[in-house]
Amino acid sequence: MNWPISGEAAVKVHTRWDLTRGRLWGPKLTAGRTADRSSPLNGEQLAANTLYIADLGYFSLPRFVARREAGSYTLSRLQAGTALFTPEGEALCLELVLPREVGQLKELTVLVGARKLHPMRLLLLRVPKAVGDKRRKDLLEDARRRGQTVSAQTLRLADWTVLVKLAQVVRDTGWTLMEALAGFRSLRSAMRVIQRRMQAGCQMNKRRKHPNSAQLLEAQAVEWALSWCE
């Protein structure tokens, strides 16, 4: 977060919190205009099977891939303009696959990155109009403060929550994170569910007659509808 000191001076406080054990890294201080991608905590290693969740300012595809290669996972909002492709390598138009009903969730397998394609999962959730309007207002106010502009696509996409995660993340636990984002359960509870699934070996038998959630996700046959609490 940014913490104004006096006039235009500001300091940015960088912290990392382990939601399962309560451990806190930091705080470490930098100048207020330091980009989140330059956080002094970014270079610290994560334990295997860790799920890393951070704000959009920390979006870095190379770091996502490096974490996966080291045995951990990443969940992040999608940065506008990020190249997306189908599993067959065809360019994916995001606005053509967005869910249309409030509370509706889609999850797709995609390849991410213009130079090197990385398999990831794409989560799309339609939010109420009031939520989208609030996001657009905040985007415009922040851009005005920074002397920047907001693209028309970014303003349109404010009506959806768009997340990406590495494909190897346990697919049948994605719904717990979406429940937390929708306000139906705490993030701590969702993390505990995911931790238990990982510790159990993440194995799931496939069923022909009644496919389980992981099979449906792999077949891209899931479109959940969530009720929304104001």
Residue frames as qw, qx, qy, qz and C-alpha x, y, z in Angstrom:
[[0.000, 0.887, 0.461, 0.000, 0.00, 0.00, 0.00],
 [0.356, 0.503, -0.047, 0.786, 1.04, 3.64, -0.47],
 [0.450, -0.700, -0.427, 0.353, 1.44, 5.76, 2.64],
 [0.255, 0.817, 0.040, 0.515, 1.70, 9.54, 2.13],
 [0.589, -0.251, -0.364, 0.676, 4.31, 11.25, 4.30],
 [0.037, -0.719, -0.196, 0.666, 4.04, 14.93, 3.43],
 [0.274, 0.608, -0.312, -0.677, 3.11, 16.83, 0.30],
 [0.788, 0.394, -0.325, -0.344, 3.81, 14.52, -2.65],
 [0.087, 0.451, -0.874, 0.159, 6.17, 12.25, -0.73],
 [0.891, -0.141, 0.011, -0.432, 4.97, 8.70, -0.13],
 [0.125, -0.427, 0.895, -0.047, 6.28, 5.34, 1.00],
 [0.804, 0.040, -0.410, -0.428, 5.11, 1.93, -0.19],
 [0.495, -0.407, 0.699, -0.316, 4.87, -0.89, 2.35],
 [0.653, 0.238, -0.654, -0.299, 5.49, -4.38, 0.95],
 [0.505, -0.303, 0.702, -0.401, 4.29, -7.39, 2.98],
 [0.576, 0.085, -0.739, -0.338, 3.58, -11.06, 2.40],
 [0.565, -0.285, 0.501, -0.590, 1.25, -13.07, 4.63],
 [0.237, 0.054, -0.963, -0.116, 1.06, -16.86, 4.98],
 [0.598, -0.273, -0.095, -0.747, -2.69, -17.45, 5.39],
 [0.846, -0.153, -0.499, -0.111, -2.26, -21.01, 6.65],
 [0.706, -0.169, -0.461, 0.511, 0.38, -20.39, 9.34],
 [0.252, -0.937, -0.229, 0.075, 0.00, -16.69, 10.08],
 [0.634, -0.285, 0.138, 0.706, 3.63, -15.90, 9.23],
 [0.243, 0.953, 0.140, -0.113, 4.34, -12.35, 8.00],
 [0.682, 0.086, 0.162, 0.708, 7.22, -11.26, 5.75],
 [0.145, 0.566, 0.123, 0.802, 8.14, -7.59, 5.91],
 [0.450, 0.862, 0.222, -0.066, 7.12, -4.90, 6.05],
 [0.584, -0.109, 0.275, 0.756, 9.77, -3.63, 3.63],
 [0.139, 0.854, 0.213, -0.454, 9.70, -0.01, 2.52],
 [0.498, 0.175, 0.432, 0.731, 10.32, 1.53, -0.89],
 [0.083, 0.174, -0.070, -0.979, 9.52, 4.86, -2.51],
 [0.519, 0.387, 0.510, -0.567, 5.81, 5.32, -3.14],
 [0.596, 0.603, -0.217, -0.484, 6.26, 5.29, -6.92],
 [0.112, -0.364, 0.913, 0.146, 8.12, 1.97, -6.92],
 [0.688, 0.065, -0.467, -0.551, 6.25, -0.54, -9.09],
 [0.836, -0.303, 0.325, -0.323, 4.82, -3.57, -7.32],
 [0.932, 0.319, -0.153, 0.076, 6.77, -5.75, -9.76],
 [0.426, 0.578, -0.481, 0.502, 9.94, -4.37, -8.14],
 [0.691, -0.648, 0.072, -0.312, 8.92, -5.40, -4.63],
 [0.033, 0.617, -0.762, 0.194, 11.91, -6.57, -2.56],
 [0.666, -0.133, 0.652, -0.339, 9.84, -9.62, -1.61],
 [0.807, 0.454, -0.122, -0.356, 9.51, -10.87, -5.19],
 [0.445, 0.562, -0.696, 0.039, 12.91, -12.56, -5.11],
 [0.391, -0.338, 0.756, -0.402, 12.14, -14.69, -2.04],
 [0.298, 0.046, -0.912, -0.277, 11.47, -18.37, -2.68],
 [0.712, -0.211, 0.083, -0.664, 8.13, -20.00, -1.92],
 [0.450, -0.210, 0.853, -0.161, 7.69, -23.41, -0.33],
 [0.131, -0.025, -0.880, -0.457, 6.56, -26.26, -2.59],
 [0.150, -0.515, -0.837, -0.113, 2.76, -26.56, -3.04],
 [0.054, -0.452, -0.317, 0.832, 2.29, -22.90, -2.05],
 [0.257, 0.713, 0.572, 0.313, -0.58, -21.02, -3.71],
 [0.285, -0.217, -0.043, 0.933, 0.55, -17.45, -4.36],
 [0.105, 0.796, 0.572, 0.169, -2.20, -14.80, -4.58],
 [0.318, -0.354, -0.050, 0.878, -1.39, -11.15, -5.27],
 [0.302, 0.766, 0.229, -0.520, -2.82, -7.95, -6.70],
 [0.721, 0.652, 0.206, 0.115, -2.68, -7.15, -10.43],
 [0.055, 0.941, -0.333, -0.017, 0.35, -4.92, -9.90],
 [0.474, -0.510, 0.713, 0.082, 2.41, -8.07, -9.29],
 [0.879, 0.400, 0.218, -0.139, 1.35, -9.72, -12.57],
 [0.046, 0.704, -0.657, -0.265, 4.43, -11.30, -14.15],
 [0.938, 0.209, -0.132, -0.241, 4.11, -14.30, -16.44],
 [0.552, 0.472, -0.636, 0.261, 7.83, -15.22, -16.14],
 [0.196, -0.362, 0.692, -0.593, 7.47, -15.29, -12.34],
 [0.839, -0.014, 0.172, -0.517, 4.30, -17.41, -12.62],
 [0.872, 0.333, -0.356, -0.042, 6.20, -19.95, -14.70],
 [0.290, 0.496, -0.686, 0.446, 9.24, -19.87, -12.42],
 [0.509, -0.295, 0.534, -0.607, 7.05, -20.58, -9.40],
 [0.932, 0.108, 0.010, -0.347, 5.42, -23.53, -11.15],
 [0.712, 0.445, -0.518, 0.164, 8.82, -24.95, -12.09],
 [0.064, 0.413, -0.695, 0.585, 9.78, -24.65, -8.40],
 [0.275, -0.234, -0.926, 0.113, 6.64, -26.55, -7.35],
 [0.086, 0.427, 0.526, -0.730, 4.28, -23.75, -6.30],
 [0.209, 0.590, 0.714, 0.315, 1.19, -22.20, -7.89],
 [0.063, -0.132, -0.031, 0.989, -0.19, -18.77, -8.79],
 [0.119, 0.712, 0.689, 0.061, -3.65, -17.18, -8.87],
 [0.187, -0.310, 0.037, 0.931, -3.83, -13.69, -10.39],
 [0.443, 0.743, 0.281, -0.416, -6.16, -11.30, -12.12],
 [0.695, 0.349, 0.411, 0.476, -5.53, -11.12, -15.85],
 [0.185, -0.536, 0.108, 0.817, -3.59, -8.10, -17.03],
 [0.554, 0.739, 0.216, -0.318, -5.29, -6.26, -19.89],
 [0.412, 0.780, -0.412, -0.230, -3.65, -6.90, -23.24],
 [0.435, -0.389, 0.811, 0.039, -2.19, -10.27, -22.25],
 [0.488, 0.290, -0.642, -0.516, -2.12, -12.60, -25.26],
 [0.649, -0.052, 0.665, -0.366, -4.46, -15.58, -24.92],
 [0.404, 0.292, -0.723, -0.479, -4.72, -18.64, -27.16],
 [0.915, -0.103, -0.007, -0.390, -6.82, -21.79, -27.34],
 [0.739, -0.378, 0.548, 0.102, -5.14, -25.13, -26.55],
 [0.795, 0.410, 0.364, 0.259, -4.81, -25.52, -30.34],
 [0.493, -0.206, 0.174, 0.827, -2.80, -22.30, -30.55],
 [0.133, 0.633, 0.480, 0.593, -5.48, -20.07, -32.10],
 [0.041, 0.191, -0.253, 0.947, -5.83, -16.50, -30.82],
 [0.195, -0.549, -0.800, 0.147, -8.64, -16.25, -28.27],
 [0.105, -0.493, -0.115, -0.856, -10.97, -13.24, -28.27],
 [0.091, -0.083, -0.767, 0.630, -11.76, -12.80, -24.59],
 [0.383, 0.142, 0.202, -0.890, -14.99, -10.88, -25.12],
 [0.623, 0.075, -0.557, -0.544, -16.47, -13.77, -27.13],
 [0.583, -0.101, -0.799, 0.108, -16.22, -16.24, -24.24],
 [0.077, -0.180, 0.504, -0.841, -17.33, -14.03, -21.35],
 [0.071, -0.444, -0.883, 0.133, -20.33, -15.29, -19.34],
 [0.084, -0.441, -0.323, -0.833, -23.45, -13.14, -19.79],
 [0.572, -0.653, -0.408, -0.284, -25.48, -13.81, -16.64],
 [0.192, -0.716, 0.436, -0.511, -24.63, -12.26, -13.27],
 [0.688, -0.412, 0.536, -0.264, -23.01, -14.89, -11.06],
 [0.951, 0.306, 0.021, -0.032, -22.21, -17.16, -14.00],
 [0.375, -0.695, 0.569, 0.229, -18.72, -18.66, -13.96],
 [0.878, 0.456, -0.145, -0.020, -16.72, -20.14, -16.83],
 [0.508, -0.637, 0.535, 0.225, -13.39, -21.90, -16.60],
 [0.795, 0.597, -0.086, -0.062, -11.32, -22.54, -19.73],
 [0.779, -0.256, 0.292, 0.492, -7.97, -24.05, -20.61],
 [0.376, 0.926, -0.032, -0.015, -5.83, -21.43, -22.36],
 [0.762, 0.055, -0.007, 0.645, -2.27, -20.77, -23.48],
 [0.153, -0.968, -0.120, 0.156, -0.86, -17.47, -22.19],
 [0.425, -0.618, 0.349, 0.562, 1.93, -15.30, -23.57],
 [0.570, 0.760, -0.093, -0.298, 2.81, -13.91, -26.98],
 [0.235, 0.685, -0.684, -0.083, 6.35, -15.35, -27.20],
 [0.205, 0.141, -0.962, 0.110, 6.16, -18.58, -25.24],
 [0.644, -0.335, -0.316, -0.611, 2.79, -20.24, -24.67],
 [0.012, 0.182, -0.849, 0.496, 2.15, -21.42, -21.12],
 [0.427, -0.404, -0.750, -0.302, -0.84, -23.65, -20.19],
 [0.063, -0.024, 0.530, -0.845, -3.06, -21.97, -17.61],
 [0.026, -0.582, -0.813, 0.011, -6.68, -21.94, -16.44],
 [0.045, -0.229, -0.103, -0.967, -8.85, -18.90, -17.16],
 [0.081, -0.508, -0.786, 0.342, -11.64, -18.08, -14.67],
 [0.070, -0.266, -0.277, -0.921, -14.42, -15.72, -15.78],
 [0.116, -0.510, -0.772, 0.362, -17.14, -14.47, -13.42],
 [0.024, -0.585, -0.347, -0.732, -19.88, -11.95, -14.32],
 [0.203, -0.253, -0.575, 0.751, -20.45, -9.46, -11.49],
 [0.097, 0.795, 0.574, -0.172, -23.50, -7.24, -10.80],
 [0.345, 0.750, 0.198, 0.528, -23.73, -3.93, -12.65],
 [0.354, -0.927, 0.031, -0.117, -23.22, -1.98, -9.43],
 [0.767, -0.435, 0.288, 0.373, -19.89, -3.75, -8.89],
 [0.640, 0.350, 0.349, 0.589, -18.80, -3.05, -12.46],
 [0.073, 0.905, 0.167, 0.384, -19.79, 0.61, -12.17],
 [0.544, -0.821, 0.142, 0.094, -17.81, 0.95, -8.95],
 [0.778, -0.147, 0.340, 0.507, -14.76, -0.60, -10.59],
 [0.463, 0.615, 0.303, 0.562, -15.01, 1.77, -13.56],
 [0.194, -0.958, -0.056, -0.205, -15.28, 4.75, -11.23],
 [0.680, -0.636, 0.255, 0.260, -12.19, 3.63, -9.31],
 [0.738, 0.164, 0.364, 0.543, -10.26, 2.99, -12.53],
 [0.278, 0.792, 0.230, 0.492, -11.04, 6.45, -13.88],
 [0.378, -0.920, 0.055, -0.083, -10.22, 8.18, -10.59],
 [0.762, -0.423, 0.310, 0.379, -6.90, 6.33, -10.28],
 [0.634, 0.380, 0.349, 0.576, -5.99, 7.10, -13.90],
 [0.048, 0.924, 0.144, 0.352, -6.84, 10.78, -13.40],
 [0.564, -0.803, 0.160, 0.110, -4.64, 10.89, -10.31],
 [0.727, -0.253, 0.431, 0.471, -1.74, 9.35, -12.23],
 [0.202, 0.683, -0.282, -0.642, -2.29, 11.44, -15.35],
 [0.157, -0.111, 0.915, 0.356, -3.05, 8.34, -17.41],
 [0.622, 0.099, -0.220, -0.745, -5.95, 7.00, -19.48],
 [0.556, -0.028, 0.802, -0.217, -7.98, 3.80, -19.25],
 [0.092, 0.082, -0.784, -0.608, -8.63, 1.76, -22.38],
 [0.653, -0.044, -0.140, -0.743, -12.19, 1.12, -23.54],
 [0.722, 0.007, -0.686, -0.092, -11.62, -2.63, -23.20],
 [0.277, 0.043, -0.727, 0.627, -10.52, -2.30, -19.58],
 [0.361, -0.019, 0.270, -0.892, -13.66, -0.34, -18.77],
 [0.748, 0.007, -0.389, -0.537, -15.86, -2.94, -20.48],
 [0.656, 0.050, -0.740, 0.140, -14.16, -5.82, -18.68],
 [0.122, -0.277, 0.558, -0.773, -14.94, -4.23, -15.29],
 [0.762, -0.124, -0.006, -0.635, -18.22, -6.18, -15.46],
 [0.948, 0.019, -0.317, -0.015, -16.26, -9.43, -15.04],
 [0.508, -0.692, 0.513, 0.029, -13.75, -10.88, -12.62],
 [0.834, 0.482, -0.268, 0.000, -11.06, -12.45, -14.82],
 [0.543, -0.662, 0.517, -0.003, -8.41, -14.65, -13.18],
 [0.749, 0.439, -0.494, -0.042, -5.63, -16.94, -14.42],
 [0.643, -0.557, 0.516, -0.105, -3.90, -19.83, -12.72],
 [0.107, 0.469, -0.841, -0.247, -1.33, -22.39, -13.81],
 [0.744, 0.034, -0.461, -0.483, -2.92, -25.49, -15.30],
 [0.529, 0.069, -0.816, 0.222, -1.37, -27.85, -12.76],
 [0.281, -0.200, 0.491, -0.800, -3.31, -26.29, -9.88],
 [0.143, 0.216, 0.954, -0.150, -5.80, -28.81, -8.51],
 [0.158, -0.219, -0.496, -0.825, -8.77, -28.26, -10.80],
 [0.424, -0.537, -0.702, -0.197, -11.49, -29.45, -8.46],
 [0.387, -0.528, -0.447, 0.610, -10.67, -26.77, -5.85],
 [0.166, 0.227, 0.233, 0.931, -11.16, -23.72, -8.10],
 [0.325, -0.651, -0.523, -0.444, -14.75, -23.37, -6.93],
 [0.557, -0.599, -0.414, 0.399, -13.65, -22.76, -3.35],
 [0.344, -0.168, 0.042, 0.923, -11.67, -19.68, -4.40],
 [0.103, -0.375, -0.459, -0.799, -14.61, -18.35, -6.39],
 [0.475, -0.673, -0.564, -0.059, -16.89, -18.83, -3.37],
 [0.495, -0.472, -0.232, 0.692, -14.43, -16.77, -1.33],
 [0.173, 0.036, 0.262, 0.949, -14.34, -14.04, -3.99],
 [0.283, -0.488, -0.558, -0.609, -18.15, -14.03, -4.12],
 [0.266, -0.435, 0.363, -0.780, -18.36, -13.64, -0.32],
 [0.842, -0.242, -0.302, -0.374, -19.82, -17.08, 0.51],
 [0.890, -0.347, -0.149, 0.257, -16.84, -18.24, 2.56],
 [0.268, -0.892, 0.276, 0.236, -13.62, -16.81, 3.94],
 [0.550, 0.680, -0.486, -0.013, -10.40, -16.94, 1.95],
 [0.213, -0.500, 0.796, -0.265, -8.78, -18.75, 4.89],
 [0.770, 0.070, 0.547, -0.321, -11.44, -21.49, 4.66],
 [0.786, 0.590, -0.094, -0.160, -10.88, -21.85, 0.91],
 [0.251, 0.699, -0.659, 0.114, -7.11, -22.14, 1.43],
 [0.483, -0.319, 0.758, -0.300, -7.63, -24.88, 4.03],
 [0.864, 0.309, 0.300, -0.260, -9.75, -26.89, 1.58],
 [0.632, 0.702, -0.329, -0.013, -7.08, -26.55, -1.12],
 [0.072, -0.632, 0.738, -0.223, -4.34, -27.51, 1.35],
 [0.703, -0.114, 0.640, -0.289, -6.21, -30.67, 2.36],
 [0.852, 0.491, 0.090, -0.158, -6.71, -31.66, -1.29],
 [0.410, 0.745, -0.519, 0.085, -3.01, -31.15, -2.02],
 [0.289, -0.499, 0.767, -0.281, -1.97, -33.16, 1.02],
 [0.815, 0.092, 0.488, -0.297, -4.29, -35.98, -0.04],
 [0.502, -0.125, 0.715, 0.471, -2.35, -36.35, -3.28],
 [0.343, 0.485, -0.151, -0.790, -4.85, -34.59, -5.53],
 [0.004, -0.032, 0.934, 0.357, -5.97, -37.92, -7.00],
 [0.577, 0.266, 0.307, -0.709, -9.46, -38.38, -8.40],
 [0.408, 0.114, 0.877, 0.226, -10.93, -41.35, -10.24],
 [0.267, 0.148, -0.382, -0.872, -12.59, -40.64, -13.55],
 [0.458, 0.307, 0.762, -0.338, -16.24, -41.62, -14.05],
 [0.112, 0.137, 0.709, 0.682, -17.91, -42.28, -17.39],
 [0.111, -0.633, -0.735, -0.217, -21.59, -42.02, -16.50],
 [0.257, -0.939, -0.226, -0.012, -21.39, -39.15, -13.99],
 [0.595, 0.433, -0.209, 0.644, -18.17, -37.18, -14.65],
 [0.480, -0.629, -0.335, 0.512, -16.66, -35.45, -11.64],
 [0.049, 0.958, 0.072, -0.273, -15.89, -31.73, -11.58],
 [0.333, -0.589, 0.530, 0.512, -12.28, -32.13, -12.70],
 [0.450, 0.201, 0.770, 0.405, -13.36, -34.10, -15.78],
 [0.247, 0.847, 0.471, 0.005, -15.96, -31.47, -16.66],
 [0.127, -0.894, 0.161, 0.398, -13.39, -28.72, -16.33],
 [0.418, -0.311, 0.677, 0.521, -10.96, -30.56, -18.58],
 [0.342, 0.433, 0.753, 0.358, -13.73, -30.89, -21.18],
 [0.005, 0.025, -0.051, -0.998, -14.59, -27.17, -20.79],
 [0.301, -0.431, -0.743, -0.414, -18.18, -28.20, -20.08],
 [0.328, -0.514, -0.612, 0.504, -18.72, -26.14, -16.93],
 [0.023, -0.468, -0.119, -0.876, -20.78, -22.97, -16.61],
 [0.298, -0.409, -0.740, 0.444, -21.68, -22.56, -12.97],
 [0.148, -0.703, -0.237, -0.654, -24.26, -20.05, -11.84],
 [0.380, -0.165, -0.603, 0.682, -23.65, -18.34, -8.49],
 [0.190, -0.879, -0.414, -0.143, -26.12, -16.30, -6.50],
 [0.384, 0.394, -0.207, 0.809, -24.69, -12.94, -5.41],
 [0.401, -0.686, -0.500, 0.343, -24.93, -11.38, -1.97],
 [0.152, 0.857, 0.061, 0.489, -25.15, -7.58, -1.95]]
